[in-house]
């Protein structure tokens, strides 16, 4: 089941980092940027999905939330995209 989350509740620095650290399968290139990000949780995993800034293909990143004593930025484990 897909549950919506509010991406805007993340700090601006974190949102900017997430949107910059992307992979686009269609462009076959990293870090082109993501526009219109939407955050959701599915099967216990947190995803950010949006459109590639260059070609508008769907890009999706899933995140691992770090523990409080670690850096506040999430760590992308794997990048997913679809054309």
Secondary structure by P-SEA (a helix, b strand, c coil): cbbbbccccccaaaaaaaaaccccccccccccccccccccccccbbbbbbbccccccbbbbbbbbbcccccccccccbbbbcc
